[in-house]
Amino acid sequence: MKTLSFLLLLLILLLLVVGCSSNETSNEQEEQAEGEDIELKDPEEVEYPEEITYWTELHPSVSQTSQTLNDVGVYQELEKITGTKVEFKHPSGEGTDITEQFNLMIASGKLPDVIEYNWRTVPNGPDKAIEAGNIIRLNELIENYAPNLNRYLNENPEVKKMVTTDAGNIYTFPFIRGDEKLMVFMGMMIRQDWLDKLDLEQPSTISEWEEVLTAFKNEDPNGNGELDEIPLMVQPDDIKNIGAFVGAYGIHAQFYNDNGTVKYGSIQPEFKEFLTTMNKWYEQGLLDPDFAAVDTKLLDAKVTNNQLGSLFGFTGGGIGKYMGLMDEQNPEFTLSPTPHPSLKEGEKAATAQLAHPYEGMHSAAISGSAENPEEIVKWLDFAYSEEGHMLFNFGIEGESYEMVDGYPTYTEEITENPDGLPMNQALGKYIRASYGGPLVQDVRYVEQYLELPQQQEAVEIWGETAENEINMPPITLNADESEEYNSIMSDLDTYYDEMVLRFIMGEEPLSNFEDFVETLKGMGIERAIELQQAALDRYIAR
């Protein structure tokens, strides 16, 4: 009995000790959690930062005239207004070069205060980047220290939905296209002077395109006595990512939204029809034989050598660029926009280029290394104020623009640059709206940038002749989904790109299309569709 009583007493003491220990641990955890909460300062006490470090790409339209964004008018003026000195850090190169340098920077843990990048599409997603401490959640900071952006997001709930993750995090100061006219900037364009010479109408269907391209090939529209014309240039990425000509068949080549159901266009029967047309055009010499490997320099040469009859390109970097280059050499040279082609007259293409107000590019996040996030938030918010909006979109009044009857009008420094700079480079010396940044882009910028009637017509025609309802919204995958999705698509995309080219160029018979589809399924495309579906469902439910 004594032994039993002793054991009971010992057990009671042990439970009391464990209980006290658990309470102490629980209290410590609560205190830790409270300590990790953001302690917000009084907004009235927050000033602009004295200095910040800022990592961002130096856009080609800027790098032609400036070594750093410190040389650009918008930031020189911004320093005068805020007193903030910015040390810009620009990665070298372009494309994958920038991606590699971004990844190395993140891996090093040595982060600047502000990192401008497409955080929406980073591996594992923006929520994971917040969890890892690479960037910080901005919701409370924006509510307290960014009144201008906060007001805009509250007044535009659809945009706020786009810049918020499924977990409810706002993670960047976004680049926002502020008008529908700013969301249409790519499409098919054709040599209108060649059409006029051959007495042809603009094509609007696939069959009409085939007739026009055949005439370009066989009837010497450039008039040099040789059949050296190249009827059509459309590049693989335009087919894959934007859907050039694919939309005529009612699908997108990649993932698309069919009334809330995600589908992958390239495993649909309609994609075989598209490939059949492209293969036919390639074998008949209607599609440029260099389409798979053309670069900007070669494309420029084909256009300026008066050989190329039609291409997929930009309003500014296509119509504006080439009509400017050919103005003196060939005054008759005219590029006109054409409707997105359909299969039947009067129908609309299922998809084409149409951007969303927010897609992730050129947006600024605050790193977990920043010591003064409240001050940085206040500084970034200036671009969304009325004064900042004018500065980032039009530059310095009296230098790059003047107010004419209440309209911010670019000066001849921009429109007729005395140093002979094209307009995009002249704008790059002063503003950021011409290519993107953490700001709301103003439609009055593009109304002046697209000065040619053909460019203005392009925005209307390209915007009106595609449904665009099947384009995927800016969804975000969570960390687990992102890792699995990237694992599937890295190998799948390599195989896909190779096979699509082989089908178009006739190196792979189209009778093997079903084998191609089965291989994609074996590589995990159906699981990738499921992951995209889960992300779309969450986006719709936000």
C-alpha positions as CSV (number, residue, x, y, z in Angstrom):
1,M,0.0,0.0,0.0
2,K,2.8,2.4,0.9
3,T,4.5,1.7,-2.4
4,L,1.2,2.3,-4.3
5,S,0.6,5.6,-2.4
6,F,4.2,6.7,-3.2
7,L,3.7,6.0,-6.9
8,L,0.4,7.9,-7.0
9,L,2.0,10.9,-5.3
10,L,4.9,10.7,-7.8
11,L,2.5,10.6,-10.7
12,I,0.6,13.7,-9.4
13,L,3.8,15.6,-9.0
14,L,4.9,14.7,-12.5
15,L,1.6,15.8,-14.0
16,L,1.9,19.1,-12.2
17,V,5.4,19.7,-13.5
18,V,4.4,18.8,-17.1
19,G,1.3,21.1,-16.8
20,C,3.4,24.0,-15.6
21,S,5.9,23.4,-18.3
22,S,3.2,23.2,-21.0
23,N,1.7,26.5,-19.8
24,E,5.1,28.2,-19.8
25,T,5.8,26.9,-23.4
26,S,2.3,28.0,-24.5
27,N,2.9,31.4,-23.0
28,E,6.3,31.7,-24.7
29,Q,4.8,30.7,-28.0
30,E,2.0,33.4,-27.7
31,E,4.6,36.0,-26.7
32,Q,6.7,35.0,-29.7
33,A,3.7,35.2,-32.1
34,E,2.8,38.6,-30.7
35,G,6.3,39.8,-31.2
36,E,6.2,38.7,-34.8
37,D,3.1,40.8,-35.5
38,I,3.7,43.9,-37.5
39,E,3.9,46.9,-35.1
40,L,2.5,49.6,-37.3
41,K,3.7,53.1,-36.8
42,D,1.5,56.2,-36.8
43,P,1.2,57.2,-40.5
44,E,1.8,60.8,-39.5
45,E,5.2,59.9,-38.2
46,V,6.4,58.0,-41.4
47,E,8.6,60.0,-43.7
48,Y,10.1,59.1,-47.1
49,P,13.3,57.0,-46.7
50,E,16.7,58.6,-47.0
51,E,17.9,55.9,-49.3
52,I,16.9,52.5,-50.7
53,T,18.4,49.8,-52.9
54,Y,16.2,48.8,-55.8
55,W,16.8,45.7,-58.2
56,T,15.2,45.9,-61.6
57,E,15.8,45.2,-65.2
58,L,17.0,48.1,-67.4
59,H,14.6,48.0,-70.3
60,P,16.1,48.2,-73.8
61,S,14.3,51.4,-74.6
62,V,16.2,53.0,-71.6
63,S,19.6,51.2,-71.9
64,Q,20.2,52.9,-75.3
65,T,20.5,56.3,-73.7
66,S,21.0,55.7,-69.9
67,Q,23.4,53.6,-67.7
68,T,20.9,53.4,-64.9
69,L,17.4,54.5,-64.0
70,N,19.0,57.3,-61.9
71,D,19.7,59.0,-65.3
72,V,15.9,59.0,-66.2
73,G,13.9,62.1,-65.7
74,V,11.1,60.4,-63.6
75,Y,13.6,59.3,-60.9
76,Q,15.6,62.5,-60.9
77,E,12.4,64.5,-60.3
78,L,11.2,61.9,-57.7
79,E,14.4,62.4,-55.7
80,K,13.8,66.2,-55.7
81,I,10.3,65.6,-54.4
82,T,10.9,62.9,-51.8
83,G,14.6,63.4,-50.9
84,T,15.1,59.7,-51.4
85,K,18.3,58.5,-53.0
86,V,18.0,55.3,-54.9
87,E,20.8,52.9,-55.6
88,F,19.5,50.9,-58.6
89,K,20.9,47.4,-59.2
90,H,20.4,46.3,-62.8
91,P,21.0,42.7,-64.0
92,S,22.8,42.3,-67.3
93,G,21.5,40.7,-70.4
94,E,17.9,39.8,-71.1
95,G,15.4,37.0,-70.8
96,T,16.9,33.9,-69.2
97,D,20.0,35.9,-68.2
98,I,17.9,38.0,-65.9
99,T,16.0,35.0,-64.5
100,E,19.3,33.3,-63.6
101,Q,20.6,36.4,-61.9
102,F,17.3,36.8,-60.0
103,N,17.6,33.2,-58.8
104,L,21.2,33.6,-57.7
105,M,20.3,36.8,-55.8
106,I,17.5,35.0,-54.0
107,A,19.7,32.0,-53.2
108,S,22.4,34.3,-51.7
109,G,20.0,35.8,-49.2
110,K,21.6,39.2,-49.9
111,L,18.5,41.1,-50.9
112,P,18.0,44.8,-51.8
113,D,15.1,46.7,-50.3
114,V,12.9,46.6,-53.4
115,I,12.9,43.9,-56.1
116,E,10.9,44.5,-59.2
117,Y,10.0,41.2,-61.0
118,N,7.1,39.0,-62.0
119,W,6.5,37.6,-58.5
120,R,3.2,36.1,-59.5
121,T,5.0,33.4,-61.5
122,V,8.1,32.7,-59.3
123,P,8.7,29.1,-58.5
124,N,6.5,28.0,-55.6
125,G,4.5,31.1,-55.9
126,P,4.4,34.5,-54.0
127,D,2.9,33.0,-50.8
128,K,5.9,30.8,-50.4
129,A,8.2,33.8,-51.1
130,I,6.5,35.6,-48.2
131,E,6.8,32.5,-46.0
132,A,10.5,32.1,-46.9
133,G,11.0,35.8,-45.9
134,N,12.2,36.8,-49.4
135,I,9.4,39.4,-49.6
136,I,6.8,40.7,-47.2
137,R,3.0,40.8,-47.0
138,L,1.8,44.3,-47.9
139,N,-1.9,44.3,-47.0
140,E,-1.6,46.2,-43.7
141,L,1.2,48.4,-44.9
142,I,-0.7,49.5,-48.0
143,E,-3.8,50.2,-45.9
144,N,-1.9,52.4,-43.5
145,Y,0.9,54.0,-45.6
146,A,-0.2,53.8,-49.3
147,P,-3.5,55.8,-49.4
148,N,-3.3,56.2,-53.2
149,L,-2.8,52.6,-54.1
150,N,-5.2,51.5,-51.4
151,R,-7.9,53.8,-52.8
152,Y,-7.4,52.5,-56.4
153,L,-7.6,48.9,-55.3
154,N,-10.8,49.5,-53.3
155,E,-12.3,51.3,-56.3
156,N,-11.3,48.5,-58.7
157,P,-12.2,45.3,-56.9
158,E,-11.4,43.1,-60.0
159,V,-7.9,44.4,-60.1
160,K,-7.6,43.9,-56.3
161,K,-8.6,40.3,-56.8
162,M,-5.8,39.9,-59.4
163,V,-3.1,41.3,-57.1
164,T,-4.2,39.2,-54.1
165,T,-3.1,35.6,-53.7
166,D,-5.4,32.7,-52.8
167,A,-4.1,33.1,-49.2
168,G,-5.2,36.7,-49.1
169,N,-1.7,38.3,-49.5
170,I,-1.0,41.4,-51.5
171,Y,2.7,41.0,-52.4
172,T,3.7,43.8,-54.8
173,F,3.1,47.4,-55.9
174,P,1.6,46.4,-59.2
175,F,1.9,47.5,-62.8
176,I,-1.7,48.1,-63.8
177,R,-3.0,48.9,-67.3
178,G,-5.5,51.5,-66.6
179,D,-7.7,51.3,-69.8
180,E,-8.8,48.5,-72.2
181,K,-7.0,50.2,-75.0
182,L,-3.7,49.5,-73.2
183,M,-4.5,45.8,-73.1
184,V,-4.4,45.2,-76.9
185,F,-1.0,45.6,-78.6
186,M,-0.3,42.5,-80.7
187,G,-1.9,41.0,-83.8
188,M,-1.6,40.2,-87.5
189,M,-0.5,42.9,-89.9
190,I,-0.2,42.8,-93.7
191,R,1.3,44.8,-96.5
192,Q,-1.7,47.0,-97.5
193,D,0.2,48.3,-100.5
194,W,0.7,44.8,-101.8
195,L,-3.1,44.1,-101.4
196,D,-3.9,47.2,-103.3
197,K,-1.5,46.4,-106.1
198,L,-3.0,42.9,-106.5
199,D,-6.6,44.2,-106.0
200,L,-7.1,42.0,-103.0
201,E,-9.3,42.5,-99.9
202,Q,-8.0,42.1,-96.4
203,P,-8.3,38.5,-95.3
204,S,-10.5,37.6,-92.3
205,T,-10.9,33.8,-92.6
206,I,-8.3,31.0,-92.9
207,S,-9.3,30.3,-96.5
208,E,-9.0,34.0,-97.4
209,W,-5.6,34.1,-95.8
210,E,-4.5,31.2,-97.9
211,E,-5.7,32.9,-101.1
212,V,-3.9,36.2,-100.2
213,L,-0.7,34.4,-99.2
214,T,-0.7,32.4,-102.4
215,A,-1.1,35.6,-104.4
216,F,1.8,37.2,-102.5
217,K,4.0,34.2,-103.4
218,N,3.1,34.0,-107.1
219,E,2.3,37.5,-108.4
220,D,5.5,39.5,-107.5
221,P,3.8,42.3,-105.4
222,N,7.2,43.9,-104.6
223,G,7.7,44.4,-108.4
224,N,11.3,43.4,-108.6
225,G,10.7,40.8,-111.3
226,E,11.7,37.9,-108.9
227,L,9.5,35.6,-106.9
228,D,11.3,36.3,-103.7
229,E,8.4,37.3,-101.6
230,I,7.9,35.7,-98.2
231,P,4.1,35.7,-97.6
232,L,3.9,35.1,-93.9
233,M,6.0,35.2,-90.7
234,V,4.5,33.8,-87.5
235,Q,6.9,32.6,-84.8
236,P,6.5,29.5,-82.6
237,D,6.1,31.5,-79.4
238,D,3.3,33.5,-81.0
239,I,1.5,30.3,-81.9
240,K,2.1,28.7,-78.5
241,N,1.6,31.5,-76.0
242,I,-0.7,33.9,-77.8
243,G,-2.6,31.7,-80.2
244,A,-1.8,33.4,-83.5
245,F,-4.1,31.6,-86.1
246,V,-4.9,28.9,-83.5
247,G,-7.9,30.9,-82.2
248,A,-9.7,30.4,-85.5
249,Y,-10.2,26.8,-84.5
250,G,-12.0,27.6,-81.2
251,I,-9.1,26.9,-78.9
252,H,-5.9,28.2,-77.4
253,A,-2.7,26.2,-77.9
254,Q,-2.0,26.1,-74.2
255,F,-4.3,26.1,-71.1
256,Y,-7.6,27.9,-71.5
257,N,-10.8,28.5,-69.6
258,D,-13.9,26.9,-71.2
259,N,-16.6,28.3,-69.0
260,G,-14.8,27.5,-65.8
261,T,-13.2,24.3,-67.0
262,V,-9.5,24.3,-67.8
263,K,-8.5,22.6,-71.0
264,Y,-5.2,22.2,-72.8
265,G,-5.7,23.1,-76.5
266,S,-2.9,21.1,-78.0
267,I,-4.5,17.8,-77.1
268,Q,-7.8,18.7,-78.7
269,P,-8.7,17.5,-82.2
270,E,-8.9,21.1,-83.4
271,F,-5.2,21.5,-82.8
272,K,-4.5,18.8,-85.4
273,E,-6.6,20.9,-87.9
274,F,-4.5,23.9,-87.1
275,L,-1.3,22.0,-87.6
276,T,-2.6,20.6,-90.9
277,T,-3.1,24.1,-92.2
278,M,0.3,25.3,-91.0
279,N,2.0,22.2,-92.5
280,K,0.3,22.9,-95.8
281,W,1.3,26.6,-95.8
282,Y,4.9,25.6,-94.9
283,E,5.2,23.1,-97.7
284,Q,3.6,25.5,-100.2
285,G,6.2,28.2,-99.3
286,L,3.5,30.5,-97.7
287,L,5.1,30.3,-94.2
288,D,8.6,31.7,-93.9
289,P,11.1,28.7,-93.9
290,D,13.0,30.5,-91.2
291,F,9.9,30.9,-88.9
292,A,11.4,28.6,-86.3
293,A,14.7,30.4,-85.8
294,V,14.2,34.0,-86.8
295,D,15.6,36.7,-84.5
296,T,14.9,40.5,-84.5
297,K,17.8,41.3,-86.8
298,L,16.7,38.8,-89.4
299,L,13.1,39.8,-89.2
300,D,14.1,43.5,-89.7
301,A,16.1,42.5,-92.7
302,K,13.1,40.6,-94.3
303,V,10.8,43.6,-93.8
304,T,13.3,46.3,-94.9
305,N,14.4,44.2,-97.9
306,N,10.8,44.5,-99.1
307,Q,10.2,40.8,-99.0
308,L,7.8,40.1,-96.1
309,G,4.1,40.3,-96.8
310,S,2.6,39.7,-93.3
311,L,3.6,39.1,-89.8
312,F,2.4,38.9,-86.2
313,G,3.8,41.8,-84.2
314,F,3.3,44.9,-82.0
315,T,1.5,48.1,-82.7
316,G,4.6,50.1,-81.8
317,G,7.5,47.6,-82.4
318,G,5.8,46.3,-85.6
319,I,3.6,48.8,-87.4
320,G,5.2,51.9,-86.0
321,K,8.8,50.6,-86.2
322,Y,8.7,49.3,-89.8
323,M,6.6,52.2,-91.3
324,G,9.2,54.5,-89.8
325,L,12.1,52.6,-91.1
326,M,10.6,52.4,-94.6
327,D,9.3,55.9,-94.8
328,E,12.1,57.3,-97.0
329,Q,13.2,54.0,-98.7
330,N,9.7,53.1,-99.9
331,P,7.0,55.7,-99.3
332,E,4.3,53.3,-100.5
333,F,5.1,50.8,-97.8
334,T,2.0,50.4,-95.6
335,L,1.3,47.9,-92.8
336,S,-2.3,47.5,-91.9
337,P,-3.8,45.5,-89.0
338,T,-6.0,42.6,-90.0
339,P,-8.8,41.0,-88.0
340,H,-8.0,37.9,-86.0
341,P,-8.8,35.1,-88.5
342,S,-11.7,32.8,-88.1
343,L,-12.9,29.7,-90.0
344,K,-16.2,31.3,-91.1
345,E,-17.0,34.8,-92.3
346,G,-18.4,36.9,-89.5
347,E,-17.2,34.7,-86.7
348,K,-14.8,35.8,-84.0
349,A,-11.6,34.0,-83.2
350,A,-11.7,32.2,-79.9
351,T,-8.6,33.9,-78.5
352,A,-5.9,36.3,-79.4
353,Q,-3.6,38.7,-77.5
354,L,-5.5,40.6,-74.9
355,A,-3.7,41.5,-71.7
356,H,-5.3,41.6,-68.2
357,P,-5.1,44.9,-66.2
358,Y,-2.5,43.1,-64.0
359,E,-0.4,40.1,-65.1
360,G,2.6,40.4,-62.7
361,M,5.3,42.0,-64.8
362,H,7.2,45.1,-63.7
363,S,5.8,45.0,-60.2
364,A,7.8,45.9,-57.0
365,A,7.9,43.8,-53.9
366,I,9.6,44.8,-50.6
367,S,12.2,42.3,-49.5
368,G,12.4,40.7,-46.1
369,S,15.7,42.4,-45.6
370,A,14.3,45.9,-45.8
371,E,14.6,47.7,-42.4
372,N,12.1,50.5,-43.1
373,P,9.1,48.9,-45.0
374,E,6.7,51.7,-43.9
375,E,8.9,54.4,-45.4
376,I,9.4,52.4,-48.6
377,V,5.7,51.8,-48.9
378,K,5.1,55.5,-48.7
379,W,7.8,56.1,-51.4
380,L,6.4,53.5,-53.8
381,D,2.8,54.9,-53.2
382,F,3.8,58.2,-54.7
383,A,3.6,56.8,-58.2
384,Y,-0.2,56.1,-57.6
385,S,-0.8,59.7,-56.5
386,E,-2.1,62.3,-58.9
387,E,1.3,64.1,-59.0
388,G,3.2,60.8,-59.3
389,H,0.8,59.5,-62.0
390,M,1.6,62.5,-64.2
391,L,5.4,62.1,-63.5
392,F,5.5,58.4,-64.3
393,N,3.3,58.6,-67.4
394,F,4.4,61.9,-68.9
395,G,7.6,63.0,-67.3
396,I,8.6,66.6,-66.5
397,E,6.2,69.4,-67.4
398,G,7.9,71.8,-69.7
399,E,10.5,69.3,-70.9
400,S,8.7,66.1,-72.0
401,Y,5.1,67.3,-71.9
402,E,3.0,70.5,-71.8
403,M,-0.6,70.8,-70.7
404,V,-2.7,71.8,-73.8
405,D,-6.4,72.4,-73.1
406,G,-6.1,70.1,-70.0
407,Y,-4.4,67.3,-72.0
408,P,-0.8,66.3,-71.2
409,T,0.8,66.6,-74.6
410,Y,4.3,65.3,-75.3
411,T,6.7,67.9,-76.6
412,E,8.9,67.7,-79.7
413,E,11.6,66.4,-77.3
414,I,9.5,63.2,-77.5
415,T,7.7,63.3,-80.8
416,E,10.5,64.8,-82.9
417,N,13.5,64.2,-80.9
418,P,16.4,66.5,-81.8
419,D,18.9,63.7,-81.5
420,G,16.9,61.5,-83.8
421,L,15.8,59.1,-81.1
422,P,12.7,57.0,-82.0
423,M,9.8,57.8,-79.8
424,N,10.1,54.8,-77.5
425,Q,13.7,55.7,-76.6
426,A,12.8,59.4,-76.2
427,L,10.1,58.3,-73.8
428,G,12.6,56.0,-72.0
429,K,14.6,59.1,-71.0
430,Y,11.8,60.4,-69.0
431,I,9.0,58.0,-68.1
432,R,8.2,54.4,-67.2
433,A,4.7,54.0,-68.6
434,S,6.1,53.2,-72.1
435,Y,7.2,49.7,-70.9
436,G,5.9,49.2,-67.4
437,G,6.7,49.7,-63.7
438,P,4.9,50.0,-60.4
439,L,2.2,52.5,-61.6
440,V,-1.1,52.8,-63.3
441,Q,-0.6,53.3,-67.0
442,D,-2.5,56.2,-68.5
443,V,-4.4,55.7,-71.8
444,R,-3.3,59.3,-72.9
445,Y,0.2,57.9,-73.2
446,V,-0.7,55.3,-75.8
447,E,-3.0,57.8,-77.6
448,Q,0.1,59.8,-78.5
449,Y,2.5,56.9,-78.8
450,L,0.4,55.3,-81.4
451,E,0.5,58.3,-83.7
452,L,-0.2,56.5,-87.0
453,P,-3.8,55.8,-88.0
454,Q,-2.9,52.2,-88.7
455,Q,-1.7,51.8,-85.1
456,Q,-4.9,53.3,-83.7
457,E,-7.0,51.1,-86.0
458,A,-5.0,48.1,-84.8
459,V,-6.2,48.5,-81.2
460,E,-9.8,48.6,-82.4
461,I,-9.6,45.8,-84.9
462,W,-7.6,43.4,-82.7
463,G,-9.8,44.1,-79.7
464,E,-13.0,43.6,-81.6
465,T,-12.3,40.5,-83.6
466,A,-11.6,38.0,-80.8
467,E,-13.8,36.6,-78.1
468,N,-10.9,36.5,-75.6
469,E,-13.2,35.0,-73.0
470,I,-11.2,31.7,-72.9
471,N,-7.9,33.4,-71.8
472,M,-6.8,32.3,-68.4
473,P,-7.0,34.9,-65.7
474,P,-3.8,35.7,-63.6
475,I,-4.1,32.6,-61.3
476,T,-1.4,31.6,-58.8
477,L,-0.4,28.1,-57.9
478,N,0.5,27.3,-54.3
479,A,4.0,26.0,-53.4
480,D,3.2,22.3,-53.7
481,E,1.3,22.8,-56.9
482,S,4.0,25.0,-58.4
483,E,6.7,22.4,-57.7
484,E,4.7,19.6,-59.2
485,Y,3.5,21.7,-62.1
486,N,7.0,22.9,-63.0
487,S,8.4,19.3,-62.7
488,I,5.8,18.2,-65.3
489,M,6.0,21.1,-67.7
490,S,9.8,21.4,-67.9
491,D,10.2,18.2,-69.8
492,L,6.8,18.3,-71.4
493,D,7.4,21.8,-73.0
494,T,10.7,20.6,-74.5
495,Y,9.0,17.6,-76.1
496,Y,6.0,19.8,-77.1
497,D,8.1,22.5,-78.8
498,E,10.1,20.0,-80.8
499,M,7.1,18.0,-82.0
500,V,5.0,21.1,-83.0
501,L,7.9,22.2,-85.2
502,R,8.3,18.7,-86.7
503,F,4.6,18.6,-87.5
504,I,4.6,22.0,-89.2
505,M,7.8,21.3,-91.1
506,G,6.6,17.9,-92.2
507,E,9.4,16.0,-90.4
508,E,6.7,14.2,-88.4
509,P,3.5,13.0,-90.2
510,L,0.3,14.3,-88.9
511,S,-1.0,10.7,-88.7
512,N,1.1,10.6,-85.6
513,F,-0.8,13.3,-83.8
514,E,-2.7,10.9,-81.6
515,D,0.6,9.4,-80.5
516,F,1.8,12.9,-79.7
517,V,-1.4,13.4,-77.5
518,E,-0.8,10.1,-75.7
519,T,2.8,11.0,-75.0
520,L,1.7,14.3,-73.5
521,K,-0.7,12.5,-71.3
522,G,2.0,10.0,-70.3
523,M,4.2,13.0,-69.4
524,G,1.5,14.3,-67.0
525,I,-0.5,16.9,-69.0
526,E,-3.8,15.8,-67.4
527,R,-2.3,16.3,-63.9
528,A,-1.1,19.7,-65.0
529,I,-4.6,20.5,-66.1
530,E,-5.9,19.5,-62.7
531,L,-3.4,21.8,-61.0
532,Q,-4.5,24.7,-63.2
533,Q,-8.1,23.8,-62.5
534,A,-7.6,24.0,-58.8
535,A,-5.9,27.4,-59.1
536,L,-8.7,28.7,-61.4
537,D,-11.4,27.5,-58.9
538,R,-9.6,29.4,-56.1
539,Y,-9.3,32.5,-58.2
540,I,-13.0,32.5,-59.1
541,A,-13.8,32.1,-55.4
542,R,-11.5,34.9,-54.2
